[in-house]
Amino acid sequence: MVNTGKLVAVIFDLDDTLVHLQPPADEQEYAASYKRVLRAVVSRFPNAAGNLSNALLRNVSGRVGQQVAQSYAPDVHDRLHERDALTMFRTAFAEFAPDFQPGDALLCFLIAAEQQVIYQPQLAADAVQTLRALRERGIRTGLCSNYFGLPEAARANIQRIGLLEHLDQTVFSCEVGWRKPDSAIYQAICNKLAVRPGECLFVGDRLVEDVRGPQQLGMRAALVQHFRQEQVDDSITRPNFILSQLNQVIEAVTY
């Protein structure tokens, strides 16, 4: 049964909740983005310049992206287990450039550069206002996100767009090892916020990962529909709140 006591914390999903990640508009823009990634990597690791090319980076990233997407398929038995980015990139380089063995420092830089350059985050117009208003009311704010990559790169990205300073704690699947809706990732953010699940409201755009999963642990949950418009399906679960704008969460915490 979902707790109806006092709310102490609000935990947000990231993509399509606080931000929308905008991919390149077309092939030309996509190619230009990878040229910027290549320049950044070669500038940092000039000794690797002879081994790297735009085509190689795109092949490697394409293979990794394909494998990550496949790992989410419903018939994959361990689909809630987050994949290790360094291992997957290392394996992809071995496939496409067997004579080149990039070190961890280069791989980490490449992964971070891709996350920064390829997908441009569009901040929800009322995200910062909402986070500030919650903290002014004494509500702790957290972030809990499925994120393939490196947690330090993820935090750098949300710091760059002005979100990190308004969040008390953050948890990403790539550091916990488990994806939503596994209970471990929700419990991890509760532990970092020093709150019980029943004292939390989870806010996100997906019924399974952001509503049913948190509710099963004892949280209340709000479905937000300002970027994605996922419709309510009672056969999955019923959100405690349905929000058309992010700032409506302020009303929800005083409900």
TORSE-48122 format. One record per residue (C-alpha): residue number from 1; y, z, x; residue in three letters. Coordinates in steps of 0.02 Angstrom, whole numbers, plus 50000, padded with zeros to 5 digits. Layout:
<nodes>
{pos NUM; v Y; w Z; u X; code ALA}
...
</nodes>
This chain:
<nodes>
{pos 1; v 50000; w 50000; u 50000; code MET}
{pos 2; v 50172; w 49953; u 50066; code VAL}
{pos 3; v 50284; w 50101; u 50107; code ASN}
{pos 4; v 50440; w 50122; u 50001; code THR}
{pos 5; v 50523; w 50258; u 50105; code GLY}
{pos 6; v 50682; w 50248; u 50208; code LYS}
{pos 7; v 50702; w 50094; u 50318; code LEU}
{pos 8; v 50737; w 50132; u 50500; code VAL}
{pos 9; v 50717; w 49959; u 50578; code ALA}
{pos 10; v 50728; w 49774; u 50535; code VAL}
{pos 11; v 50619; w 49657; u 50637; code ILE}
{pos 12; v 50657; w 49471; u 50641; code PHE}
{pos 13; v 50557; w 49316; u 50678; code ASP}
{pos 14; v 50648; w 49195; u 50796; code LEU}
{pos 15; v 50623; w 49010; u 50758; code ASP}
{pos 16; v 50687; w 48956; u 50586; code ASP}
{pos 17; v 50745; w 49134; u 50554; code THR}
{pos 18; v 50877; w 49180; u 50683; code LEU}
{pos 19; v 50883; w 49007; u 50763; code VAL}
{pos 20; v 50824; w 48830; u 50732; code HIS}
{pos 21; v 50753; w 48739; u 50884; code LEU}
{pos 22; v 50817; w 48561; u 50881; code GLN}
{pos 23; v 50705; w 48437; u 50974; code PRO}
{pos 24; v 50772; w 48278; u 51053; code PRO}
{pos 25; v 50826; w 48154; u 50920; code ALA}
{pos 26; v 50735; w 48003; u 50991; code ASP}
{pos 27; v 50638; w 47936; u 51141; code GLU}
{pos 28; v 50797; w 47898; u 51238; code GLN}
{pos 29; v 50861; w 48075; u 51219; code GLU}
{pos 30; v 50688; w 48145; u 51259; code TYR}
{pos 31; v 50678; w 48043; u 51420; code ALA}
{pos 32; v 50853; w 48097; u 51470; code ALA}
{pos 33; v 50805; w 48279; u 51444; code SER}
{pos 34; v 50657; w 48263; u 51561; code TYR}
{pos 35; v 50767; w 48181; u 51692; code LYS}
{pos 36; v 50877; w 48337; u 51687; code ARG}
{pos 37; v 50723; w 48447; u 51704; code VAL}
{pos 38; v 50662; w 48346; u 51853; code LEU}
{pos 39; v 50832; w 48356; u 51939; code ARG}
{pos 40; v 50836; w 48544; u 51914; code ALA}
{pos 41; v 50661; w 48569; u 51985; code VAL}
{pos 42; v 50689; w 48455; u 52136; code VAL}
{pos 43; v 50856; w 48540; u 52171; code SER}
{pos 44; v 50769; w 48709; u 52176; code ARG}
{pos 45; v 50611; w 48649; u 52265; code PHE}
{pos 46; v 50662; w 48499; u 52373; code PRO}
{pos 47; v 50498; w 48501; u 52470; code ASN}
{pos 48; v 50408; w 48452; u 52310; code ALA}
{pos 49; v 50518; w 48300; u 52276; code ALA}
{pos 50; v 50390; w 48177; u 52344; code GLY}
{pos 51; v 50257; w 48241; u 52224; code ASN}
{pos 52; v 50359; w 48249; u 52065; code LEU}
{pos 53; v 50416; w 48114; u 51946; code SER}
{pos 54; v 50481; w 48101; u 51770; code ASN}
{pos 55; v 50316; w 48023; u 51714; code ALA}
{pos 56; v 50213; w 48163; u 51793; code LEU}
{pos 57; v 50315; w 48300; u 51710; code LEU}
{pos 58; v 50302; w 48215; u 51541; code ARG}
{pos 59; v 50114; w 48191; u 51560; code ASN}
{pos 60; v 50089; w 48372; u 51610; code VAL}
{pos 61; v 50199; w 48441; u 51472; code SER}
{pos 62; v 50123; w 48323; u 51345; code GLY}
{pos 63; v 49947; w 48382; u 51387; code ARG}
{pos 64; v 49998; w 48565; u 51378; code VAL}
{pos 65; v 50088; w 48538; u 51213; code GLY}
{pos 66; v 49938; w 48449; u 51141; code GLN}
{pos 67; v 49821; w 48589; u 51191; code GLN}
{pos 68; v 49936; w 48724; u 51124; code VAL}
{pos 69; v 49949; w 48632; u 50957; code ALA}
{pos 70; v 49760; w 48615; u 50949; code GLN}
{pos 71; v 49740; w 48801; u 50983; code SER}
{pos 72; v 49826; w 48840; u 50817; code TYR}
{pos 73; v 49698; w 48742; u 50715; code ALA}
{pos 74; v 49614; w 48848; u 50579; code PRO}
{pos 75; v 49439; w 48814; u 50647; code ASP}
{pos 76; v 49480; w 48881; u 50822; code VAL}
{pos 77; v 49395; w 49050; u 50829; code HIS}
{pos 78; v 49522; w 49129; u 50948; code ASP}
{pos 79; v 49677; w 49044; u 50880; code ARG}
{pos 80; v 49773; w 49209; u 50871; code LEU}
{pos 81; v 49749; w 49236; u 51058; code HIS}
{pos 82; v 49903; w 49171; u 51149; code GLU}
{pos 83; v 49871; w 49048; u 51290; code ARG}
{pos 84; v 49929; w 49081; u 51468; code ASP}
{pos 85; v 50065; w 48956; u 51512; code ALA}
{pos 86; v 50042; w 48962; u 51701; code LEU}
{pos 87; v 49856; w 48928; u 51686; code THR}
{pos 88; v 49881; w 48783; u 51567; code MET}
{pos 89; v 50016; w 48700; u 51672; code PHE}
{pos 90; v 49914; w 48724; u 51830; code ARG}
{pos 91; v 49764; w 48642; u 51747; code THR}
{pos 92; v 49869; w 48496; u 51684; code ALA}
{pos 93; v 49942; w 48464; u 51857; code PHE}
{pos 94; v 49764; w 48462; u 51926; code ALA}
{pos 95; v 49720; w 48328; u 51799; code GLU}
{pos 96; v 49869; w 48213; u 51828; code PHE}
{pos 97; v 49909; w 48250; u 52012; code ALA}
{pos 98; v 49750; w 48319; u 52093; code PRO}
{pos 99; v 49824; w 48313; u 52268; code ASP}
{pos 100; v 49974; w 48419; u 52219; code PHE}
{pos 101; v 49954; w 48605; u 52192; code GLN}
{pos 102; v 50120; w 48681; u 52138; code PRO}
{pos 103; v 50145; w 48865; u 52170; code GLY}
{pos 104; v 50183; w 48994; u 52037; code ASP}
{pos 105; v 50368; w 48996; u 52078; code ALA}
{pos 106; v 50386; w 48810; u 52044; code LEU}
{pos 107; v 50281; w 48821; u 51885; code LEU}
{pos 108; v 50383; w 48967; u 51819; code CYS}
{pos 109; v 50545; w 48874; u 51855; code PHE}
{pos 110; v 50479; w 48716; u 51771; code LEU}
{pos 111; v 50422; w 48808; u 51615; code ILE}
{pos 112; v 50589; w 48898; u 51601; code ALA}
{pos 113; v 50687; w 48737; u 51631; code ALA}
{pos 114; v 50591; w 48646; u 51496; code GLU}
{pos 115; v 50620; w 48785; u 51371; code GLN}
{pos 116; v 50805; w 48783; u 51411; code GLN}
{pos 117; v 50835; w 48594; u 51416; code VAL}
{pos 118; v 50714; w 48509; u 51296; code ILE}
{pos 119; v 50743; w 48610; u 51137; code TYR}
{pos 120; v 50920; w 48660; u 51094; code GLN}
{pos 121; v 50930; w 48819; u 50989; code PRO}
{pos 122; v 51046; w 48814; u 50839; code GLN}
{pos 123; v 51099; w 48991; u 50798; code LEU}
{pos 124; v 51101; w 49038; u 50614; code ALA}
{pos 125; v 51283; w 49050; u 50562; code ALA}
{pos 126; v 51267; w 49229; u 50501; code ASP}
{pos 127; v 51141; w 49293; u 50629; code ALA}
{pos 128; v 51258; w 49391; u 50741; code VAL}
{pos 129; v 51357; w 49458; u 50593; code GLN}
{pos 130; v 51196; w 49518; u 50511; code THR}
{pos 131; v 51130; w 49602; u 50668; code LEU}
{pos 132; v 51296; w 49690; u 50698; code ARG}
{pos 133; v 51305; w 49751; u 50518; code ALA}
{pos 134; v 51130; w 49823; u 50527; code LEU}
{pos 135; v 51165; w 49918; u 50687; code ARG}
{pos 136; v 51329; w 49983; u 50617; code GLU}
{pos 137; v 51223; w 50059; u 50477; code ARG}
{pos 138; v 51110; w 50144; u 50604; code GLY}
{pos 139; v 50967; w 50019; u 50580; code ILE}
{pos 140; v 50870; w 49971; u 50735; code ARG}
{pos 141; v 50848; w 49784; u 50763; code THR}
{pos 142; v 50696; w 49700; u 50838; code GLY}
{pos 143; v 50627; w 49527; u 50872; code LEU}
{pos 144; v 50443; w 49480; u 50856; code CYS}
{pos 145; v 50401; w 49299; u 50892; code SER}
{pos 146; v 50257; w 49183; u 50929; code ASN}
{pos 147; v 50317; w 49106; u 51092; code TYR}
{pos 148; v 50214; w 49005; u 51215; code PHE}
{pos 149; v 50288; w 49015; u 51388; code GLY}
{pos 150; v 50362; w 49156; u 51491; code LEU}
{pos 151; v 50440; w 49312; u 51413; code PRO}
{pos 152; v 50578; w 49320; u 51542; code GLU}
{pos 153; v 50626; w 49140; u 51502; code ALA}
{pos 154; v 50623; w 49178; u 51317; code ALA}
{pos 155; v 50742; w 49325; u 51339; code ARG}
{pos 156; v 50856; w 49221; u 51451; code ALA}
{pos 157; v 50865; w 49089; u 51315; code ASN}
{pos 158; v 50915; w 49209; u 51177; code ILE}
{pos 159; v 51037; w 49295; u 51294; code GLN}
{pos 160; v 51120; w 49127; u 51329; code ARG}
{pos 161; v 51155; w 49099; u 51144; code ILE}
{pos 162; v 51220; w 49275; u 51117; code GLY}
{pos 163; v 51073; w 49357; u 51026; code LEU}
{pos 164; v 50993; w 49474; u 51152; code LEU}
{pos 165; v 51137; w 49598; u 51156; code GLU}
{pos 166; v 51119; w 49627; u 50969; code HIS}
{pos 167; v 50932; w 49667; u 50976; code LEU}
{pos 168; v 50865; w 49838; u 51021; code ASP}
{pos 169; v 50693; w 49773; u 51070; code GLN}
{pos 170; v 50599; w 49608; u 51083; code THR}
{pos 171; v 50415; w 49562; u 51087; code VAL}
{pos 172; v 50340; w 49390; u 51118; code PHE}
{pos 173; v 50161; w 49334; u 51095; code SER}
{pos 174; v 50157; w 49273; u 51275; code CYS}
{pos 175; v 50176; w 49452; u 51339; code GLU}
{pos 176; v 50067; w 49540; u 51210; code VAL}
{pos 177; v 49927; w 49410; u 51219; code GLY}
{pos 178; v 49913; w 49397; u 51029; code TRP}
{pos 179; v 50001; w 49288; u 50902; code ARG}
{pos 180; v 50060; w 49332; u 50729; code LYS}
{pos 181; v 49977; w 49371; u 50610; code PRO}
{pos 182; v 49869; w 49480; u 50724; code ASP}
{pos 183; v 49916; w 49661; u 50696; code SER}
{pos 184; v 49933; w 49694; u 50883; code ALA}
{pos 185; v 50098; w 49601; u 50899; code ILE}
{pos 186; v 50177; w 49691; u 50750; code TYR}
{pos 187; v 50118; w 49858; u 50817; code GLN}
{pos 188; v 50190; w 49815; u 50988; code ALA}
{pos 189; v 50366; w 49793; u 50920; code ILE}
{pos 190; v 50350; w 49951; u 50816; code CYS}
{pos 191; v 50299; w 50046; u 50973; code ASN}
{pos 192; v 50448; w 49978; u 51071; code LYS}
{pos 193; v 50567; w 50025; u 50930; code LEU}
{pos 194; v 50483; w 50197; u 50914; code ALA}
{pos 195; v 50457; w 50175; u 50727; code VAL}
{pos 196; v 50310; w 50176; u 50606; code ARG}
{pos 197; v 50267; w 50013; u 50515; code PRO}
{pos 198; v 50312; w 50093; u 50349; code GLY}
{pos 199; v 50490; w 50117; u 50411; code GLU}
{pos 200; v 50514; w 49931; u 50447; code CYS}
{pos 201; v 50568; w 49775; u 50357; code LEU}
{pos 202; v 50505; w 49612; u 50433; code PHE}
{pos 203; v 50610; w 49456; u 50405; code VAL}
{pos 204; v 50543; w 49281; u 50434; code GLY}
{pos 205; v 50515; w 49107; u 50363; code ASP}
{pos 206; v 50324; w 49100; u 50348; code ARG}
{pos 207; v 50218; w 49183; u 50215; code LEU}
{pos 208; v 50065; w 49214; u 50323; code VAL}
{pos 209; v 50143; w 49263; u 50490; code GLU}
{pos 210; v 50303; w 49346; u 50430; code ASP}
{pos 211; v 50259; w 49418; u 50260; code VAL}
{pos 212; v 50072; w 49448; u 50234; code ARG}
{pos 213; v 50038; w 49500; u 50414; code GLY}
{pos 214; v 50174; w 49633; u 50420; code PRO}
{pos 215; v 50131; w 49694; u 50244; code GLN}
{pos 216; v 49949; w 49720; u 50294; code GLN}
{pos 217; v 50010; w 49840; u 50428; code LEU}
{pos 218; v 50118; w 49933; u 50301; code GLY}
{pos 219; v 50288; w 49852; u 50324; code MET}
{pos 220; v 50399; w 49779; u 50191; code ARG}
{pos 221; v 50434; w 49595; u 50215; code ALA}
{pos 222; v 50569; w 49469; u 50168; code ALA}
{pos 223; v 50546; w 49281; u 50161; code LEU}
{pos 224; v 50705; w 49192; u 50218; code VAL}
{pos 225; v 50732; w 49012; u 50164; code GLN}
{pos 226; v 50892; w 48955; u 50248; code HIS}
{pos 227; v 50811; w 48839; u 50378; code PHE}
{pos 228; v 50636; w 48811; u 50309; code ARG}
{pos 229; v 50605; w 48821; u 50122; code GLN}
{pos 230; v 50427; w 48886; u 50115; code GLU}
{pos 231; v 50387; w 48922; u 49934; code GLN}
{pos 232; v 50311; w 49083; u 49872; code VAL}
{pos 233; v 50125; w 49074; u 49839; code ASP}
{pos 234; v 50054; w 49228; u 49755; code ASP}
{pos 235; v 49879; w 49181; u 49813; code SER}
{pos 236; v 49940; w 49220; u 49990; code ILE}
{pos 237; v 50058; w 49365; u 49957; code THR}
{pos 238; v 50217; w 49413; u 49866; code ARG}
{pos 239; v 50369; w 49451; u 49976; code PRO}
{pos 240; v 50463; w 49611; u 49942; code ASN}
{pos 241; v 50623; w 49510; u 49954; code PHE}
{pos 242; v 50667; w 49324; u 49952; code ILE}
{pos 243; v 50826; w 49280; u 50046; code LEU}
{pos 244; v 50924; w 49118; u 50036; code SER}
{pos 245; v 51040; w 49177; u 50175; code GLN}
{pos 246; v 51006; w 49291; u 50321; code LEU}
{pos 247; v 51147; w 49412; u 50283; code ASN}
{pos 248; v 51062; w 49458; u 50118; code GLN}
{pos 249; v 50950; w 49570; u 50223; code VAL}
{pos 250; v 51095; w 49695; u 50224; code ILE}
{pos 251; v 51076; w 49715; u 50036; code GLU}
{pos 252; v 50888; w 49730; u 50056; code ALA}
{pos 253; v 50899; w 49879; u 50173; code VAL}
{pos 254; v 51007; w 49973; u 50047; code THR}
{pos 255; v 50898; w 49924; u 49899; code TYR}
</nodes>
